[in-house]
Amino acid sequence: MPEPRVVHVVPAVFGPDGVVGGAERYALELARAMSRRVPTTLVSFGERARDEQRGALRVRVLGPARYVRGQRTNPVSLRLFGALHAASVVHCHQQHVLASSLSALYGRLTGRPVFVTDLGGGGWDVSGYVSTDGWYEGHLHISAYSRRVFGHEGDRSARVILGGVDTDRFSAGSTTTGSGKREAGSGVSAPAAPSAASASPAGAGRPGRDGVLFVGRLLPHKGVDYLIEALPPGLPLTIVGPASDARYLADLQRLAAGRPVTFVHDASDAALVDAYRRALCVVLPSVYRTRYGQQTAVPELLGQTLLEAMACEAATVATNVASLPEVVDDGVTGFLVPPNDPTSLGARLAWLRDHPDDARRMGQAGRRRVLERFTWDAVVRRCLAAYGVAAG
């Protein structure tokens, strides 16, 4: 096929300062990497319209956005159709929002192939009443688990493209002394994560790496409560992420009282990389059943923070749920443990603390795994192959 002109549509709001995170970060990083191969535009929504260039990538923010039924994660604009006009291929980054359904219908009417990658979440959309699966030329999943849980295993148009990491930015380079601001007034007494120059106590981890790190939104299905309960005596834990659930945060603070736990809600990107480089291990303890008895059918579609940690040569520990076994190679790059089981999790954390050389080798194996399988260039190749099969 001729060289495609790709438009990525990410129906999540870009703030006025261009700050991105979550689903839009995945789309931005993929589009940025793709722009080095083919002409690429990223279309999103915001409070005001703007058009900017980020290297080879054109970013168009359509605004002012309207919010479907007041849902901030479900913006739309009639300017979307004009933004799609120059595309030969459209790639949406969320199926169950109105902007994606409109893009798919536009593609059907104009003969443009439209692909979709589901990143979790959604909002009010026609897909709540009728299946929109057939509106798309193909479904590009970020994990084999995603393809399975959305019922696309037997669909030849459904491919697994995985996720990527910027391995230049996320690396085992030198650390700095500042790892982000600590939460004020949390009632949690704990030291900040030590600097790379700090001497680790005997048996507390390999030189320059000490303590356990969690990165992610503080929601019950992330299982951070089990991580706090599992923490071996004397091993510090740093929890980095926005407090998305006030009740859960309060419960976490109560569990953390008297333990060496630090909460960081506002770490910069640079501080986050620094935290990965300091950590003995990074843990993602997600669960299907929360401490409140709630069931979460799809707790993790990929596990991006584990990939970032592995790129920084940190050992990883994750629960054996959803997509996480596709990321962590048990016994090689880290460990998989049963969900809702602080005893098993605590035993693995203690083992890593007491075997710093093995932890170091696991971290190195993790970076090799990322370089072999989870780079943005590799994701771009998989996407272009899918576009070519469907649109060629």
C-alpha positions, 0 to 999 in steps of 0.5 A, a space after each residue: 500500500 502507499 505510505 499511510 497518513 496515520 491519525 491517532 484519536 485519543 478521547 482524553 482531555 489534554 490540559 492547557 499546558 499540554 500535560 498528559 498522562 494515562 491513556 493519552 500518554 500511551 497514544 502520544 508515545 506511540 504516535 511520536 514513535 510512529 511519526 519517525 516512520 510515516 506522516 502521523 498526527 495525534 488528535 485529542 480534545 481540550 479546553 481550547 483548540 491548538 495545533 503544535 509540532 512535537 518533532 515529526 509529530 503533529 498534535 491537534 487539540 480540538 476545542 473547546 470540547 463538549 463532554 458527553 453527559 458531563 463525563 470529562 473522559 468522554 469529550 467530543 467535537 464536530 471538528 473531529 471529522 475535519 481532522 480525520 479528512 487527511 488520514 488514510 488510516 485512523 487509529 482510535 485509543 478507546 473503543 467505548 466513547 463517542 469520539 471513537 464511534 463517530 470516527 469508525 462511522 466516518 471511516 465506513 462512510 469515506 472508505 478509511 480503515 479505522 482501528 481501535 486499541 482499548 485502554 480501559 475505562 470509557 463513557 456513554 456511547 452507542 456501544 452500550 446498546 449495540 456492539 460496535 466491534 464490526 465498525 472497526 477494521 481491526 482491534 489492536 490489543 495491548 496484551 494477549 489478555 486484553 484480546 481474550 477478555 474482550 472476546 477477540 481470540 478467534 477474530 483474525 482482525 484482532 492483533 496484539 501490539 503490546 506496549 512500549 517504553 522509552 528505553 533512553 529515558 527509562 534506563 539504569 542511569 545515575 540517580 539524583 537526590 530528589 525523588 519528588 515531594 512528600 505528602 504533607 500532613 499524611 500522618 505517615 512517618 517515614 524517611 524519603 527514599 535514600 539517594 544512590 550514594 546512600 550506603 544500604 544496610 547489610 542485607 537491605 538490597 544491592 548498592 544504590 537500591 533500597 526499598 520497595 516501590 509502587 507506582 500507580 493510581 491509588 484505587 482499591 483494585 491496585 491491592 496496595 493495602 496487601 502490599 503494606 500488610 506484606 512489608 517485611 520489618 525494616 524494608 521501606 516502601 514508597 507509594 507514588 501516585 494520585 489519590 483517586 479514592 479518598 476512602 481508600 487513601 485513608 485506609 492505606 494511611 491507617 495501615 501504614 501507621 508506624 511502618 516505613 511508608 512514604 506517600 508521594 502524590 505529585 512526583 514529576 517524570 524525572 522524579 519517577 525515573 529516579 525512584 525506579 532507579 533507586 528501588 530494590 524492586 517495584 511491585 504491582 499487587 493488583 487484585 480481582 477482589 478488593 478489600 471491600 469485597 468488590 469484584 474487578 473483572 479487568 484489573 490490568 490490561 498491560 502493567 505499564 509501570 512494570 515495563 518502566 521499572 524493568 527498563 530501569 533494571 529494577 526487579 519486579 513483583 506482581 500478582 498472577 492476575 490479568 495481563 501481568 504474567 505476560 510482563 513478569 517472567 517468574 523467577 527470571 525478571 522477578 516474581 509472580 505471587 497469588 493475589 490477596 496474599 500478603 504472606 506470599 508477597 512478603 516472602 518474596 520481598 524478603 527474599 529480594 532483600 536478602 539476595 541482592 545479587 540475584 535481585 540485580 540479575 533479575 533487574 538486568 534480565 528485565 531490561 533485556 526483556 523490554 529491549 527484546 519485546 516492549 519498545 515503541 519501535 516494536 509496537 510501531 512495526 506491529 501497528 504498521 503490519 496490521 494497517 497493511 494487512 487490512 488496508 493494503 
